[in-house]
């Protein structure tokens, strides 16, 4: 089981699962221009381009070129780059949902095993070029939080949705193993998200996933320490 893994050694299971689940909140495959509607292509291109070069540096022309669609098609679907950014943030949330439904660890009976399995799964995503595993909404909100309330709100909703999806397994873990002093399920879910977002920033500073993987390893160790003295396996 996941809980039997040493704190510093992520299980090998999520690596295979991560290849089968759409990466969101931490990695998205490159958009496939031959499939989907023009709107879908533009959103996928925004995910890819913004994570690579930032929101401000990304132009509508670049997004259209990456999507393989015309500028006329862009403005048929979106009134502005900001409107596309908001739609892309909402789509990013939808891409994250399979992470809470499809991987093998989600079927484990022990809620702590599921929680640690999720962290292992996120660890397994931290591989390859940095722009392919970092977070679209985390990247975008760092630039636009003070200049676009629409983008900030959309990014907040996406990050909050991730935390809300993770909180039930934390609540169940607390119900089984006890609640550490001063810890809430939502607060711990937000801490998981904070460590992930911070690990993406660290990876950008080195252009290497190694430092991000170390941060997530520390996160797993911390979660185990919260519950190990309360009867966790």
Buried (B, 14 or more C-beta within 10 A) or exposed (E): BBBEBEBEEBBEBBBEBBEEBBBBBBBBEEBEEEEBEBBBBBBBBBBBBBBBBBBEEBEBEBBBEBBBBEEEBBEEBBEEBBBBBBBBBBBBBEBBBBBBEBBBBBEBEBBBBBBBBBBBBBBBBBBEBBBBBBBBBBBBBBBBBEEBEBBBBBBBBBBBBBBEBBBBBBBBBBEBBBBBEEEBBBEBBBBBBEBBBBBBBBBBEEEEBEBBBBBBBBBBBBBBEBBBEBEBE
